[in-house]
Amino acid sequence: MSSTLGFGAGDIVRDSIALVAGWALGILSSPITDMIRRRSAKVRMTRVIVTELRSLQDTLALVVLQVSKRRGALTRPLLEALLTTLKSSGHGHAEGRTMRTIEGLLELAEDASSTTQVGDTANIPRTLSLKVHGLPFVESHLHRLDLYSHETQRMLVEIRTGLQAFNQYAEEATHYHFMMFGSGIGQDSRDLLKSNIETCYERAAEKASDLIARIAVLLQNVEMRLT
């Protein structure tokens, strides 16, 4: 008689299971959706960040070339080291202007000793424009770096901080350069300013080399390989 009056025990159990399952899915759906959304945002961000880092690395490598040429320290080992680093960071010939420049210099110096200076220093410019625009996308998305691991965040922040120091040297060099045109500047003061400019160039090149290496390490990070 009970089977004809209503649901049996099996029906109650099935309904209970369905109710619990629906309740559990309702609880889990939000975290799952959020995880998928964060994953998608991270992939999009990473593509832009990688492009931006490679562009910055290319620009900094050009700075190293310019300053090394100015100081008479543009050697084949330096060119080969820069080229290896750029290639390991994923640079290609299509977008890598500095890589093409390096390969051209190496071709010209094929018969030279490995310790011989490369390139013509006769037309060294009197001043260099070293300041770079940096990482505008990263700067505008600092609040989204929580998508990455603490290690990746640390490396990005260190590159950002190092870039600020690099631009400080570039600004100081420009400042000293304009001081040379001030009224009443004697030869001793002018020589001192020139020395300060060269020191700023040297420190900027050292910082650029450090940043190139740091960017190469970051680009080889697993999180940067999502692209």
C-alpha positions in Angstrom: 0.0 0.0 0.0 2.9 2.4 0.8 4.2 2.2 -2.8 0.8 3.4 -4.1 0.5 6.3 -1.6 3.8 8.1 -2.2 7.5 7.9 -2.7 9.4 4.9 -1.5 12.6 5.0 0.6 14.7 4.8 -2.6 13.1 7.8 -4.0 13.8 9.8 -0.9 17.4 8.8 -0.9 17.7 9.8 -4.6 16.1 13.1 -4.0 18.4 13.7 -1.0 21.4 12.9 -3.0 20.3 15.2 -5.8 19.6 18.0 -3.3 23.1 17.6 -1.7 24.8 17.4 -5.1 23.0 20.6 -6.3 24.0 22.3 -3.0 27.6 21.3 -3.4 27.8 22.4 -7.1 26.3 25.7 -6.1 29.1 26.2 -3.5 31.9 25.0 -5.9 30.7 26.8 -9.0 31.9 30.2 -7.8 35.5 29.2 -7.0 35.7 27.2 -10.2 34.5 30.1 -12.3 36.9 32.4 -10.5 39.8 30.1 -11.1 39.0 29.9 -14.8 38.6 33.6 -15.0 42.0 34.2 -13.2 43.7 31.7 -15.5 42.4 33.4 -18.6 43.4 36.8 -17.3 46.9 35.5 -16.4 47.5 34.1 -19.9 46.5 37.4 -21.5 48.7 39.4 -19.1 51.6 37.1 -19.6 51.6 37.5 -23.4 51.8 41.3 -23.0 54.4 41.2 -20.3 56.6 38.9 -22.2 56.4 41.2 -25.3 57.2 44.2 -23.1 60.1 42.5 -21.4 61.7 41.5 -24.7 61.3 45.0 -26.1 63.0 46.4 -22.9 65.7 43.8 -23.1 66.4 44.7 -26.8 66.6 48.4 -25.9 69.0 47.8 -23.0 71.2 45.6 -25.1 71.5 48.6 -27.6 72.5 50.8 -24.6 75.3 48.3 -23.7 76.5 48.4 -27.3 76.5 52.2 -27.5 78.3 52.7 -24.2 80.8 49.9 -24.9 81.6 51.4 -28.3 82.1 54.8 -26.7 84.4 53.4 -24.0 86.4 51.3 -26.6 85.2 48.1 -24.9 83.0 46.7 -27.7 84.6 43.2 -28.0 83.6 40.0 -29.7 83.1 38.1 -26.4 80.7 40.9 -25.3 78.7 40.7 -28.6 78.5 36.9 -28.4 77.3 37.0 -24.8 74.6 39.5 -25.7 73.5 37.5 -28.7 73.3 34.3 -26.7 71.2 36.0 -24.0 68.8 37.5 -26.5 68.3 34.2 -28.3 67.7 32.4 -25.0 65.0 35.0 -24.2 63.1 34.2 -27.4 64.2 37.1 -29.6 63.8 36.6 -33.4 65.3 38.4 -36.3 62.0 40.0 -37.3 61.6 42.1 -34.2 65.1 42.1 -32.7 66.9 45.2 -34.1 69.8 44.8 -31.7 70.2 41.2 -32.5 70.6 42.1 -36.2 73.1 44.8 -35.3 75.2 42.4 -33.2 75.2 39.7 -36.0 76.2 42.4 -38.5 79.1 43.5 -36.2 80.2 39.9 -35.7 80.2 39.3 -39.5 82.5 42.3 -40.0 84.8 41.0 -37.3 85.0 37.4 -38.4 88.7 37.6 -39.0 89.5 39.6 -35.9 90.9 38.2 -32.6 88.3 37.4 -29.9 89.7 40.1 -27.8 89.9 42.8 -30.5 87.6 45.8 -30.2 84.7 45.6 -32.7 83.4 48.5 -34.7 84.5 51.9 -35.8 84.9 54.4 -32.9 85.7 57.4 -35.2 82.1 58.6 -35.2 81.3 58.2 -31.5 78.5 60.7 -30.5 79.3 63.4 -28.0 76.2 62.5 -25.9 74.0 59.5 -25.6 70.2 59.3 -25.0 69.9 56.4 -22.6 66.6 56.9 -20.8 64.0 54.2 -21.7 60.2 54.1 -21.2 60.4 50.9 -19.3 57.4 48.7 -18.6 54.2 50.8 -19.0 51.9 47.7 -19.0 53.4 46.3 -15.8 53.3 49.7 -14.2 49.6 50.0 -14.9 48.8 46.5 -13.8 50.8 46.2 -10.5 47.5 45.4 -8.7 47.2 42.2 -10.8 50.6 40.8 -10.1 48.8 38.6 -7.4 48.0 36.3 -10.4 51.6 35.2 -10.2 53.7 33.3 -7.7 55.7 35.3 -5.1 58.9 34.5 -6.9 57.7 35.8 -10.2 56.3 38.9 -8.5 59.7 39.4 -6.8 61.6 39.2 -10.1 59.2 41.7 -11.8 59.6 44.1 -8.9 63.4 43.8 -8.9 63.4 44.5 -12.7 61.2 47.5 -12.2 63.4 48.9 -9.4 66.5 48.3 -11.4 65.0 50.1 -14.3 64.4 53.1 -12.1 68.0 53.1 -11.1 69.1 52.9 -14.7 67.0 55.9 -15.7 68.4 57.8 -12.7 71.9 57.4 -14.2 70.5 58.4 -17.6 68.9 61.6 -16.1 72.1 62.5 -14.2 74.1 62.2 -17.4 71.7 64.5 -19.2 71.8 66.9 -16.3 75.6 67.1 -16.3 75.6 67.6 -20.0 73.3 70.7 -19.8 75.4 72.1 -17.0 78.4 72.2 -19.3 76.6 75.0 -21.3 76.1 77.2 -18.2 77.7 80.6 -18.1 80.9 81.0 -16.2 81.9 77.3 -16.5 85.7 77.0 -16.4 87.7 74.3 -18.1 88.3 72.4 -14.8 84.6 72.4 -14.1 83.9 71.3 -17.7 86.4 68.4 -17.4 84.8 67.3 -14.2 81.3 67.4 -15.7 82.6 65.3 -18.7 84.1 62.8 -16.2 80.7 62.6 -14.4 78.9 62.0 -17.6 81.2 59.1 -18.5 80.7 57.7 -15.0 77.0 57.8 -15.4 77.2 56.1 -18.8 79.4 53.4 -17.3 77.0 52.8 -14.4 74.0 52.8 -16.7 75.6 50.2 -18.9 76.4 48.0 -15.9 72.8 48.3 -14.7 71.6 47.6 -18.3 73.7 44.4 -18.4 72.3 43.3 -15.0 68.7 43.9 -16.2 69.3 42.0 -19.4 70.4 39.0 -17.4 67.5 39.3 -14.9 64.9 39.6 -17.8 66.4 36.5 -19.4 66.0 34.5 -16.2 62.4 35.7 -15.8 61.5 34.9 -19.4 62.7 31.3 -18.8 60.4 31.0 -15.7 57.6 28.5 -16.1 54.9 31.1 -15.6 56.3 33.2 -18.5 56.0 30.2 -20.9 52.2 30.2 -21.0 52.4 31.9 -24.3 
